[in-house]
Amino acid sequence: MIAAGKAVPQLMVDHGLAVDRVYTGSFMTSLDMEGTVTQF
């Protein structure tokens, strides 16, 4: 999850994306699953 959070700024620069929020960290482990979610 941390890797996904670190990749977001580079994706914003490379593709001109605007990201509102990026949630990473131990609080996300309460979902009891691994993975990422991307919403447009």
C-alpha positions, -999 to +999 in steps of 0.1 A: +000+000+000+028+024+008+043+017-027+010+028-043+010+060-022+045+068-034+036+061-070+007+086-071+028+118-073+047+104-103+015+094-121+002+129-116+032+144-133+035+118-160-002+117-170-015+151-158-039+135-133-055+153-104-058+132-073-080+144-044-070+119-017-046+090-012-052+068+018-023+046+029-010+034+062-019+010+090-055+023+094-063+007+061-055-028+074-088-029+092-104-038+059-088-073+062-078-074+026-050-063+004-052-044-029-058-010-043-088+009-055-089+035-083-120+055-089-125+080-117 
